[in-house]
């Protein structure tokens, strides 16, 4: 009896491009030399376990060196973490206000910028910005640097003294850097190239903003003069506004914005979203201002109240003035009035009485209406009024401390002219506001110009602007089921 020899069937091989999402990763690993056997896969599976064990060991080792965590330490760090989350959530508010106040054909572009800019800000600020802002002195009072990245080590002194751990402090400060960059987006909306805006945001958050911030918040030359900016009317808001103003001027106005020197209305496409964004920003400001106390103490709720009163007064001031000037209350002005009030109290929220806070916000709400008109008269295209809100009211919020500031917290730092403090603080506040304006205007003009020179300009083409940046820059529409309003 003979046995017929049969050719063994060749095992069918699965192709990676034909594999399912479940089988794909395994096929990819098996295609790499050394990972084809089950034993190799077993060893690979132990890597995450080993890394996890190493992490637990390191965590335990550090924990063993620390004293028992006290209530004040936990409360301070927990509060700042919550405040940080509120500030980060402000990015949603900025995105909604800007997108709602602009045309629908640019909504995707605006949302993309506001979302992506925070990722850029955190990364660049982590890489070098935080070190430039809070590092050791290089040129006393003017420039600081502590090496790339930052040291996240928690020491026993931090726990004993109820201090902040470096990681939560970094998160909080990086959220502020992101806010400065986001403000720029509103001023250059509907006509700036996405890639060029991205590069500028990196430069701003890595170098320009941190260096300026160190002048006050790291004991720099302005701090030594007694300059007061509790949470950043000048350091954050005016810096972002001046940076955006330079971009807006270099870009020029949107097509059709001015006709024979007169501004033409370009209504926003979704005022419901813009209104919701304003409320999100108002809520987020409770992280911005009270969080800047950098501790959970009796002054946190006080700062929250000064913030609230200023926002309310800003809304009232803008509503009254817009009604008197245009005949009817303007929702866009009410939105900007709220934000103007918030910016107007940001510098002095810890150094103003409750009545003074309300007054500061009221004046901010009045100022923003006239400022928007003045910017239009200068033929500068600011689609959402960002410069008026963050720039003009940022300067006002800084100056008002020199007029009506009081030593609410008992340190005597913020006593203004009309409260018996003399003219010295007013002059220092004016100097600080001017210093941030000059620094930002010069450095950002250089940055925008260099970026434009390297990449062939910072403005999209006329056809792309007419069609809308959603299609030209991103290849998609925010509302594909509806006809775009050109």
Helices and strands as residue ranges (DSSP letters): G 16-18, H 21-30, H 38-65, H 71-101, G 104-106, H 107-124, I 125-129, H 130-134, E 136-139, E 143-145, H 156-160, H 166-187, H 194-203, I 204-208, H 209-217, H 221-225, I 233-238, H 239-251, E 258-259, E 262-263, H 271-288, G 290-293, H 299-326, H 331-346, H 354-377, H 386-386, I 387-392, H 393-404, G 417-419, H 424-455, H 462-467, H 469-469, I 470-474
